[in-house]
Amino acid sequence: MSRNRLRWYVASTLLMVVSPAWGQIKWAQPWHHPDGPVPDTRVQTCGTPDIVTVIALDDFMCTQTGPITWVTWSGDLPEGPAQRFRPFFIRIWNHINTPCTPCGNPGMPLMSWCVVPHSKKIGINCDGKTVWGFWTPLSPAFTQTAGTHYWLQISEIDLPTAAPPSAGSINPGLVDFRWSTYHPFDSAFDADPLCPAMFLVPPNPGVPVASCDLGAICAPHLNPAGFANGPDLAFKLGTTLVAGAILAPTLPLPPPTVFLAEFRATTGGEVLYTDLVEPADDGMYAIDPGLEDGSYLMTLRGMGMGAQTRPIAIGGGVAMGADFVIDRFGDLNNDELVDGTDIPIIVGGLLAP
């Protein structure tokens, strides 16, 4: 068998950081197996985000004033994975008190985005569907005020339009995305003023009204005793985002494709932050390092690549980063050498059941 030298490019590293505060996850309600989805959340188009049937929303309240620069969420794609390459509509609403629930419901829209997210498989839900993890930067950022109650909407765009991004749903008129749920809604991040997730239905007439019944798929699992109004929805919001592309030929190793990122001071020394990086299907990755403004060294290693280190500067709302160009493959035992000691790992992988 001939050997080909594989060249890896980790390119276009982008670091978006805003505010002098620590970079941080502002809110976190991650999807957990086997939580199921809500049945629908669709708008007509980005330019005309009228509700098709219902839209799903969930609330959040941050403890520090500052920008939200990225969002991640989870969901399944009942009509096929091609939907993950289509635009999604994201909107943040204010909160009002109404008789719908004791804690109130979404009020008026504050800011919206039309995005094509990055995605990767993260599991299987109770409905037997593949769950996808999505993430995207939010530009411009949304600046939230500490202690203020907000609502997040994430919706499939149902209809194609002439204006970019032009592609609507892969099946207009059908549900092609279902937002995953998260429960219980009294998690460590949730507090007394917060509500379970809700639907909004089209106005008839006037302002949309809130529905207190989320109608989640696999409802017995998702509506435990004491939570009659349903669960929350799976999403995270954050301030600091290190994002970039890992571009390469198809790996000769089975997935998952996982790398290790380390951040140190420019003088070296101990690791200040470390995280596992699993790129999305399009090669993009994202990390929230939670570091103060300043200069750092970022090292990326794994999957047989030799460690590569580049300077990363955080501050002033935008951070300048360096591209990674990795041209070595085969160091499967991570001893910084490509030699015969890597062969047993390849053989073991081929013989594994």
WOWO-V563410 format. One record per pair of residues at least 24 apart in sequence whose C-alpha atoms are under 8 Angstrom apart, sorted by sequence separation. I is the first residue (numbers start at 1). GAP is how many residues later the second one is. If there is no record, write none. Layout:
I & GAP
I & GAP
//
This chain:
89 & 24
90 & 24
304 & 24
305 & 24
89 & 25
90 & 25
113 & 25
154 & 25
304 & 25
305 & 25
306 & 25
88 & 26
89 & 26
113 & 26
263 & 26
303 & 26
304 & 26
305 & 26
87 & 27
88 & 27
304 & 27
305 & 27
87 & 28
88 & 28
303 & 28
304 & 28
306 & 28
87 & 29
88 & 29
266 & 29
268 & 29
303 & 29
304 & 29
305 & 29
307 & 29
86 & 30
87 & 30
265 & 30
266 & 30
304 & 30
306 & 30
85 & 31
111 & 31
265 & 31
266 & 31
84 & 32
85 & 32
264 & 32
265 & 32
302 & 32
27 & 33
84 & 33
85 & 33
196 & 33
197 & 33
246 & 33
263 & 33
264 & 33
27 & 34
84 & 34
196 & 34
197 & 34
245 & 34
263 & 34
264 & 34
27 & 35
84 & 35
181 & 35
196 & 35
197 & 35
262 & 35
263 & 35
26 & 36
196 & 36
197 & 36
247 & 36
262 & 36
263 & 36
26 & 37
246 & 37
261 & 37
262 & 37
37 & 38
245 & 38
246 & 38
261 & 38
262 & 38
37 & 39
183 & 39
245 & 39
246 & 39
260 & 39
261 & 39
49 & 40
244 & 40
245 & 40
260 & 40
261 & 40
181 & 41
243 & 41
244 & 41
259 & 41
260 & 41
26 & 42
243 & 42
244 & 42
259 & 42
260 & 42
30 & 43
31 & 43
46 & 43
243 & 43
259 & 43
30 & 44
106 & 44
242 & 44
243 & 44
258 & 44
259 & 44
21 & 45
106 & 45
149 & 45
241 & 45
242 & 45
258 & 45
266 & 45
43 & 46
185 & 46
241 & 46
242 & 46
257 & 46
19 & 47
184 & 47
185 & 47
241 & 47
242 & 47
18 & 48
19 & 48
183 & 48
184 & 48
240 & 48
241 & 48
18 & 49
57 & 49
131 & 49
182 & 49
183 & 49
239 & 49
240 & 49
181 & 50
182 & 50
183 & 50
238 & 50
240 & 50
18 & 51
78 & 51
181 & 51
182 & 51
17 & 52
77 & 52
181 & 52
182 & 52
16 & 53
76 & 53
77 & 53
180 & 53
181 & 53
76 & 54
77 & 54
95 & 54
179 & 54
180 & 54
76 & 55
77 & 55
94 & 55
95 & 55
179 & 55
75 & 56
76 & 56
94 & 56
95 & 56
74 & 57
75 & 57
93 & 57
94 & 57
74 & 58
75 & 58
92 & 58
93 & 58
74 & 59
92 & 59
93 & 59
73 & 60
74 & 60
92 & 60
93 & 60
72 & 61
73 & 61
91 & 61
92 & 61
72 & 62
73 & 62
90 & 62
91 & 62
72 & 63
90 & 63
91 & 63
71 & 64
72 & 64
89 & 64
90 & 64
70 & 65
71 & 65
89 & 65
90 & 65
70 & 66
71 & 66
88 & 66
89 & 66
70 & 67
71 & 67
88 & 67
89 & 67
46 & 68
69 & 68
70 & 68
88 & 68
89 & 68
69 & 69
87 & 69
88 & 69
68 & 70
69 & 70
87 & 70
69 & 71
70 & 71
69 & 72
68 & 73
69 & 73
67 & 74
68 & 74
67 & 75
68 & 75
67 & 76
68 & 76
66 & 77
67 & 77
65 & 78
66 & 78
87 & 78
65 & 79
66 & 79
65 & 80
66 & 80
87 & 80
64 & 81
65 & 81
86 & 81
87 & 81
62 & 82
64 & 82
86 & 82
62 & 83
63 & 83
64 & 83
86 & 83
62 & 84
63 & 84
86 & 84
61 & 85
62 & 85
61 & 86
62 & 86
83 & 86
61 & 87
83 & 87
61 & 88
82 & 88
36 & 89
60 & 89
61 & 89
33 & 90
34 & 90
35 & 90
36 & 90
59 & 90
60 & 90
103 & 90
105 & 90
127 & 90
33 & 91
34 & 91
35 & 91
36 & 91
59 & 91
60 & 91
103 & 91
104 & 91
127 & 91
33 & 92
34 & 92
59 & 92
60 & 92
79 & 92
103 & 92
126 & 92
33 & 93
58 & 93
59 & 93
83 & 93
105 & 93
57 & 94
58 & 94
83 & 94
57 & 95
58 & 95
57 & 96
79 & 96
80 & 96
56 & 97
57 & 97
78 & 97
79 & 97
55 & 98
56 & 98
78 & 98
55 & 99
56 & 99
77 & 99
78 & 99
55 & 100
77 & 100
78 & 100
76 & 101
77 & 101
75 & 102
76 & 102
75 & 103
76 & 103
75 & 104
76 & 104
106 & 104
137 & 104
74 & 105
75 & 105
105 & 105
52 & 106
73 & 106
74 & 106
73 & 107
100 & 110
46 & 111
100 & 111
101 & 111
43 & 112
45 & 112
100 & 112
41 & 113
42 & 113
43 & 113
44 & 113
45 & 113
41 & 114
42 & 114
43 & 114
44 & 114
45 & 114
41 & 115
42 & 115
43 & 115
44 & 115
45 & 115
42 & 116
45 & 116
45 & 123
56 & 123
60 & 130
42 & 133
61 & 133
60 & 134
40 & 135
59 & 135
39 & 136
41 & 136
59 & 136
40 & 137
41 & 137
58 & 137
59 & 137
40 & 138
41 & 138
58 & 138
59 & 138
39 & 139
40 & 139
58 & 139
38 & 140
39 & 140
57 & 140
58 & 140
37 & 141
38 & 141
56 & 141
57 & 141
37 & 142
38 & 142
56 & 142
57 & 142
37 & 143
38 & 143
56 & 143
57 & 143
36 & 144
37 & 144
55 & 144
56 & 144
35 & 145
36 & 145
54 & 145
55 & 145
35 & 146
54 & 146
55 & 146
35 & 147
54 & 147
53 & 148
54 & 148
31 & 149
53 & 149
31 & 150
32 & 150
51 & 150
52 & 150
31 & 151
51 & 151
30 & 152
50 & 152
29 & 153
56 & 158
120 & 159
29 & 160
74 & 160
120 & 160
28 & 161
73 & 161
74 & 161
119 & 161
120 & 161
27 & 162
73 & 162
118 & 162
119 & 162
72 & 163
73 & 163
118 & 163
119 & 163
71 & 164
72 & 164
118 & 164
71 & 165
72 & 165
71 & 166
118 & 166
70 & 167
71 & 167
69 & 168
70 & 168
68 & 169
69 & 169
70 & 169
68 & 170
69 & 170
70 & 170
68 & 171
69 & 171
70 & 171
67 & 172
69 & 172
66 & 173
58 & 174
58 & 175
38 & 176
39 & 176
57 & 176
38 & 177
39 & 177
38 & 178
39 & 178
37 & 179
38 & 179
36 & 180
37 & 180
36 & 181
37 & 181
36 & 182
35 & 183
35 & 186
36 & 186
35 & 187
29 & 203
31 & 203
29 & 204
30 & 204
31 & 204
29 & 205
30 & 205
29 & 206
30 & 206
28 & 207
29 & 207
28 & 208
27 & 209
28 & 209
26 & 210
27 & 210
25 & 211
26 & 211
27 & 211
25 & 212
26 & 212
25 & 213
26 & 213
24 & 214
25 & 214
23 & 215
24 & 215
25 & 215
23 & 216
24 & 216
23 & 217
18 & 221
17 & 222
18 & 222
17 & 223
16 & 224
17 & 224
15 & 225
16 & 225
15 & 226
16 & 226
14 & 227
15 & 227
14 & 228
15 & 228
13 & 229
14 & 229
13 & 230
14 & 230
13 & 231
12 & 232
13 & 232
11 & 233
12 & 233
10 & 234
11 & 234
10 & 235
11 & 235
9 & 236
10 & 236
11 & 236
9 & 237
10 & 237
8 & 238
9 & 238
8 & 239
9 & 239
8 & 240
7 & 241
8 & 241
6 & 242
7 & 242
6 & 243
25 & 263
24 & 264
23 & 265
24 & 265
25 & 265
23 & 266
24 & 266
23 & 267
24 & 267
22 & 268
23 & 268
22 & 269
23 & 269
22 & 270
21 & 271
22 & 271
20 & 272
20 & 273
20 & 295
19 & 296
17 & 297
18 & 297
19 & 297
17 & 298
18 & 298
19 & 298
15 & 299
17 & 299
18 & 299
17 & 300
18 & 300
16 & 301
17 & 301
16 & 302
17 & 302
15 & 303
16 & 303
15 & 304
14 & 305
15 & 305
14 & 306
15 & 306
14 & 307
13 & 308
13 & 309
12 & 310
13 & 310
12 & 311
13 & 311
11 & 312
10 & 313
11 & 313
10 & 314
11 & 314
9 & 315
10 & 315
9 & 316
10 & 316
8 & 317
9 & 317
8 & 318
9 & 318
7 & 319
8 & 319
7 & 320
8 & 320
6 & 321
7 & 321
6 & 322
7 & 322
5 & 323
6 & 323
5 & 324
//
